[in-house]
Amino acid sequence: MSCPPPNEFQIGWVCALAVEAAAAKEMLDERFENLDDQDATDPNAYILGKIGKHNIAIACLPAGQYGTSSAATVAKHTTRTFSNSLRVGSMVGVGGGIPSSENDIRLGDVVISCPVGTYGGVVQYDMGKHVACGAFSKTGSLNSPPRSLLTAINRLRADELTDDPQFFDYIQSARERTIRTEKLFTHPDPKSDRLSKSEHDHPANESTCDACSSEWEVKREAWDDHLPRSHYGLIASGNSVIKDGRSRERLGSEIGALCFEMEAAGLMLDFPCIIIRGICDYSDSHENKQWQGYAALVAASYAKELLGNLPRHQVTQ
C-alpha cells in the first residue's frame, strides 16, 4: 500500500537483530511502501505498516552493531524523521532469562518491563561506581514506560487470568504463512530446554549440549503444554554480554531482574518505550541459537496484542 506521510506514525518499534525485524514484519496487518520524504540525516531503513489503528515504524540496528549506544542512535534518528508525530516506542526482541525459585522462566517465554519498587522497569546493571571492598554500586535510574502502555499491560494481565492470550494465535498464523516462516519460527523440541546448574560450564569445543550431563540440570516440573508464559518485572540492560551462570545468578539476585539484554538502557531516558523480550537462552555458557527465532516471534506477537489494546487517542495525548 502507499505510505502515509511521516506525521501519521505515532509508534516506533526498534529491533536489534534481523530475525527480530522479520518477526515484527509478520505482525503487520498492512504493509506500506517506503517513505518518500525521510529526513536526510536519518540513515535508518524502516519497515512501515499498520497494526490495528496504529501506524508503526520498525527500525533495526545496523548489522553487527549492538548495545545501548547503537540502540540510542537508531532511536535518535527515528525521532528526526517522525519528529512531529512519534509518541511511544517499543524495543522488541530476544533476551537471556534469569530463572529463580520465584520466577519459573522457560525458553520461549516473554518478559515485559514493568516498574518494581524504585526502578522504572529497566535497570542498567553496568552503570554505577566501584566502592570499598571491590563492590559495585549501581547509580542513576531510568524512566518508566508511558502510562498508556502500563495501563494496556494491566488489561492484558487481567485477561490472562481467565482467557488464553490472543498472541498465541498470532504466533501460529505467522509460523504457518510460508515454508520459510515455519522453518525460521518453529518451536524447538521442548527437551532442548535444559537449565544447567550455575556451577557447571559448557564443555569447551562442543557445539551442542549433547555432552552436558543430565545430572547438571535443574530439576523442574514438566508443563502440560508448550505455550509461552508472560512475566512482568525488571529487565537488566547493559553493554556486557552475560554468558555465565554464576554472573547471571549474582546479578539476578542483586537486581531482582527477570532477563538480560543489551539495548534497552540506551532508550529509556529519551525514547519512552516498553521493552518486550522473548527468552532464547539462560545467559550462561550453554547458549545456542536454537530458540532464537521462536523467541523473537513470541515477543513480536505479544507486542501486537499489546498495541491492539492501546487506544489511539491515548497515544495522541
C-alpha positions as CSV (number, residue, x, y, z in Angstrom):
1,M,0.0,0.0,0.0
2,S,1.1,3.6,-0.5
3,C,2.7,5.1,2.6
4,P,1.1,7.7,4.8
5,P,3.1,10.9,5.5
6,P,5.6,10.7,8.4
7,N,3.3,12.8,10.7
8,E,0.8,9.9,10.8
9,F,3.2,7.5,12.5
10,Q,2.9,7.6,16.3
11,I,4.6,4.3,17.4
12,G,8.3,3.4,16.9
13,W,9.4,-0.3,17.1
14,V,13.2,-1.0,17.5
15,C,14.9,-4.3,16.9
16,A,18.5,-5.4,17.2
17,L,18.6,-8.5,15.0
18,A,17.4,-9.3,11.6
19,V,15.3,-12.2,12.9
20,E,13.6,-9.8,15.3
21,A,12.8,-7.5,12.4
22,A,11.4,-10.4,10.4
23,A,9.2,-11.4,13.3
24,A,8.0,-7.8,13.6
25,K,7.2,-7.6,9.9
26,E,4.9,-10.7,10.3
27,M,2.8,-8.8,12.8
28,L,1.7,-6.0,10.4
29,D,-1.9,-6.1,9.3
30,E,-0.9,-3.9,6.4
31,R,2.5,-3.2,4.8
32,F,3.3,0.2,3.4
33,E,5.8,1.3,0.7
34,N,8.9,3.1,1.7
35,L,8.8,6.7,2.8
36,D,9.2,9.4,0.1
37,D,10.4,12.1,2.5
38,Q,12.6,10.6,5.1
39,D,14.8,13.1,6.9
40,A,18.1,13.5,5.0
41,T,20.2,12.9,8.2
42,D,18.3,9.7,9.1
43,P,20.1,6.6,7.8
44,N,17.6,4.1,9.2
45,A,15.9,1.7,6.9
46,Y,12.3,1.3,8.0
47,I,9.6,-1.4,7.7
48,L,6.4,0.5,7.7
49,G,2.9,-0.7,8.3
50,K,-0.2,-0.8,10.4
51,I,-1.3,-2.8,13.4
52,G,-5.0,-2.2,14.3
53,K,-5.4,1.6,14.2
54,H,-1.7,2.4,14.7
55,N,0.8,3.2,12.0
56,I,4.1,1.6,13.0
57,A,7.7,2.4,12.0
58,I,10.0,-0.5,12.6
59,A,13.8,0.2,12.6
60,C,16.6,-2.4,13.1
61,L,20.1,-1.7,14.3
62,P,22.9,-1.9,11.7
63,A,24.3,-5.3,11.1
64,G,27.0,-6.2,13.7
65,Q,26.2,-3.2,15.9
66,Y,24.7,-3.9,19.3
67,G,24.5,-2.4,22.7
68,T,23.0,0.6,24.4
69,S,24.8,3.2,22.2
70,S,23.7,1.7,18.9
71,A,20.1,1.5,20.1
72,A,20.1,5.1,21.3
73,T,21.5,6.2,17.9
74,V,18.7,4.4,16.0
75,A,16.1,5.8,18.2
76,K,17.5,9.3,17.8
77,H,17.3,9.0,14.0
78,T,13.8,7.8,14.3
79,T,12.7,10.8,16.2
80,R,14.1,13.0,13.4
81,T,12.0,11.6,10.6
82,F,8.9,11.2,12.7
83,S,9.5,14.3,14.9
84,N,6.0,15.7,14.7
85,S,4.1,12.5,15.5
86,L,6.1,9.9,17.4
87,R,4.7,9.4,20.9
88,V,5.7,6.0,22.3
89,G,8.1,3.2,21.3
90,S,8.9,-0.4,21.9
91,M,12.1,-2.4,21.9
92,V,11.1,-5.9,20.9
93,G,13.4,-9.0,20.6
94,V,15.2,-11.7,22.4
95,G,16.9,-11.9,25.8
96,G,18.5,-14.2,28.3
97,G,16.3,-15.5,31.1
98,I,17.1,-15.4,34.8
99,P,15.1,-18.3,36.3
100,S,14.6,-18.4,40.0
101,S,12.5,-20.1,42.7
102,E,10.1,-17.1,42.4
103,N,10.0,-16.9,38.6
104,D,9.9,-20.2,36.7
105,I,11.1,-18.7,33.4
106,R,11.4,-21.1,30.5
107,L,12.8,-20.8,26.9
108,G,10.1,-19.3,24.7
109,D,8.5,-17.3,27.5
110,V,8.2,-13.5,27.2
111,V,9.3,-10.8,29.7
112,I,7.7,-7.3,29.7
113,S,9.4,-4.4,31.5
114,C,7.3,-3.0,34.4
115,P,8.1,-0.8,37.3
116,V,9.2,-2.5,40.6
117,G,10.0,-0.6,43.7
118,T,12.2,2.4,42.8
119,Y,13.0,1.0,39.3
120,G,11.1,2.0,36.3
121,G,11.3,-1.4,34.5
122,V,14.8,-1.3,33.1
123,V,18.0,-1.4,35.3
124,Q,21.4,-0.7,33.7
125,Y,23.5,-3.2,35.6
126,D,26.8,-1.8,34.4
127,M,26.1,1.8,35.3
128,G,27.5,2.8,38.7
129,K,30.7,3.1,40.7
130,H,33.2,0.8,42.3
131,V,33.2,1.2,46.1
132,A,35.1,-0.3,49.1
133,C,36.0,-4.0,49.1
134,G,35.6,-4.2,45.3
135,A,31.8,-3.9,45.5
136,F,29.9,-2.2,42.6
137,S,27.1,0.2,43.5
138,K,24.5,1.0,40.8
139,T,23.7,4.7,40.4
140,G,21.1,6.6,38.4
141,S,17.7,5.5,37.3
142,L,15.8,5.0,34.0
143,N,12.4,6.2,33.1
144,S,9.3,4.1,33.3
145,P,7.3,3.1,30.2
146,P,4.5,5.6,29.2
147,R,1.4,5.4,31.4
148,S,-0.8,4.4,28.5
149,L,1.3,1.3,27.8
150,L,1.3,0.3,31.5
151,T,-2.5,0.6,31.5
152,A,-2.7,-1.6,28.4
153,I,-0.4,-4.1,30.1
154,N,-2.5,-4.3,33.2
155,R,-5.5,-5.0,31.0
156,L,-3.7,-7.9,29.3
157,R,-2.6,-9.3,32.7
158,A,-6.2,-9.3,33.9
159,D,-7.3,-11.0,30.7
160,E,-4.6,-13.7,31.1
161,L,-6.1,-14.8,34.4
162,T,-9.2,-16.1,32.7
163,D,-8.6,-16.5,29.0
164,D,-5.9,-17.6,26.6
165,P,-3.9,-14.6,25.2
166,Q,-4.5,-13.5,21.6
167,F,-0.8,-13.6,20.9
168,F,-0.9,-17.4,20.8
169,D,-3.0,-17.1,17.6
170,Y,-0.5,-14.5,16.1
171,I,2.4,-17.0,16.7
172,Q,0.5,-19.8,14.9
173,S,-0.5,-17.6,12.0
174,A,3.0,-16.3,11.4
175,R,4.6,-19.7,11.6
176,E,2.1,-21.2,9.1
177,R,2.3,-18.4,6.5
178,T,5.1,-19.9,4.4
179,I,7.6,-22.7,4.4
180,R,10.3,-20.2,5.3
181,T,8.4,-18.8,8.3
182,E,7.7,-22.3,9.5
183,K,11.4,-23.1,9.4
184,L,12.5,-19.7,10.9
185,F,10.0,-19.6,13.8
186,T,9.5,-23.3,14.5
187,H,9.0,-24.3,18.2
188,P,12.1,-26.3,19.1
189,D,11.9,-29.7,20.8
190,P,10.9,-29.0,24.4
191,K,13.6,-31.5,25.5
192,S,16.2,-28.9,24.4
193,D,15.0,-26.5,27.1
194,R,17.7,-27.5,29.6
195,L,18.6,-25.3,32.6
196,S,22.0,-26.2,33.9
197,K,23.1,-25.5,37.5
198,S,25.3,-22.4,37.5
199,E,28.5,-24.2,38.6
200,H,28.5,-26.4,35.5
201,D,30.0,-24.7,32.4
202,H,29.5,-25.9,28.9
203,P,32.4,-28.2,27.7
204,A,34.9,-26.4,25.5
205,N,34.8,-27.1,21.8
206,E,31.3,-28.7,22.0
207,S,28.8,-27.0,19.7
208,T,25.8,-28.6,21.4
209,C,24.8,-29.7,24.9
210,D,24.8,-33.4,24.0
211,A,27.9,-33.8,26.1
212,C,26.4,-32.0,29.1
213,S,25.3,-34.4,31.8
214,S,21.7,-34.6,32.8
215,E,22.9,-34.6,36.4
216,W,23.9,-30.9,35.8
217,E,20.3,-29.9,35.1
218,V,18.0,-28.1,37.5
219,K,15.0,-30.4,38.1
220,R,11.8,-28.6,37.0
221,E,8.3,-29.8,36.8
222,A,7.2,-30.5,33.2
223,W,4.4,-28.4,31.8
224,D,1.2,-29.9,30.4
225,D,1.5,-27.6,27.3
226,H,4.3,-25.9,25.4
227,L,2.7,-22.4,25.4
228,P,4.7,-19.3,26.3
229,R,4.1,-17.7,29.7
230,S,4.2,-13.9,30.3
231,H,6.4,-12.5,33.1
232,Y,6.3,-8.9,34.2
233,G,9.0,-7.0,36.1
234,L,12.6,-5.7,35.8
235,I,14.9,-6.2,32.8
236,A,18.6,-5.8,33.3
237,S,20.3,-4.0,30.4
238,G,24.0,-3.2,29.7
239,N,26.8,-3.4,27.1
240,S,28.3,-6.6,28.6
241,V,27.1,-10.0,27.2
242,I,26.2,-12.3,30.1
243,K,27.2,-15.9,29.3
244,D,28.0,-17.2,32.7
245,G,25.6,-18.9,35.1
246,R,27.3,-17.6,38.2
247,S,27.1,-14.0,37.0
248,R,23.5,-14.5,36.0
249,E,22.5,-15.6,39.4
250,R,24.6,-13.0,41.2
251,L,23.2,-10.1,39.2
252,G,19.7,-11.5,39.1
253,S,19.8,-11.8,42.9
254,E,21.1,-8.2,43.4
255,I,18.7,-6.6,40.9
256,G,15.7,-8.9,41.0
257,A,15.6,-8.9,37.2
258,L,13.9,-11.4,35.0
259,C,16.1,-11.3,32.0
260,F,19.2,-9.7,30.5
261,E,19.5,-7.8,27.2
262,M,21.9,-5.2,25.6
263,E,19.9,-2.3,24.2
264,A,17.1,-1.0,26.4
265,A,19.2,1.2,28.7
266,G,20.1,3.3,25.7
267,L,16.5,4.2,25.0
268,M,14.6,4.8,28.3
269,L,15.8,8.3,29.0
270,D,14.9,9.9,25.7
271,F,12.6,7.4,23.9
272,P,9.7,6.5,26.2
273,C,9.0,2.8,25.4
274,I,8.2,-0.7,26.6
275,I,10.7,-3.5,26.5
276,I,9.5,-6.9,25.4
277,R,11.9,-9.9,25.3
278,G,11.4,-13.4,24.2
279,I,13.6,-15.8,26.2
280,C,16.0,-17.6,23.9
281,D,18.7,-18.8,26.4
282,Y,19.6,-18.7,30.1
283,S,22.5,-16.2,29.9
284,D,25.1,-18.9,30.5
285,S,27.8,-20.8,28.6
286,H,25.2,-23.3,27.3
287,E,23.8,-20.6,25.0
288,N,22.8,-21.7,21.5
289,K,20.7,-20.2,18.7
290,Q,18.1,-22.9,18.6
291,W,15.4,-20.9,20.3
292,Q,16.2,-17.5,18.9
293,G,13.6,-17.4,16.0
294,Y,10.7,-18.7,18.1
295,A,11.5,-16.4,21.0
296,A,11.7,-13.4,18.6
297,L,8.2,-14.4,17.3
298,V,6.8,-14.7,20.8
299,A,8.0,-11.2,21.7
300,A,6.6,-9.7,18.5
301,S,3.3,-11.4,18.9
302,Y,2.9,-10.1,22.4
303,A,3.8,-6.6,21.2
304,K,1.0,-6.9,18.6
305,E,-1.6,-7.8,21.2
306,L,-0.4,-5.0,23.5
307,L,-0.8,-2.4,20.7
308,G,-4.2,-3.8,19.9
309,N,-5.2,-2.9,23.5
310,L,-3.8,0.6,23.2
311,P,-6.4,3.2,22.3
312,R,-5.2,5.6,19.6
313,H,-6.4,8.7,21.4
314,Q,-4.3,7.8,24.4
315,V,-1.2,7.6,22.2
316,T,-2.0,11.0,20.6
317,Q,-2.4,12.6,24.1
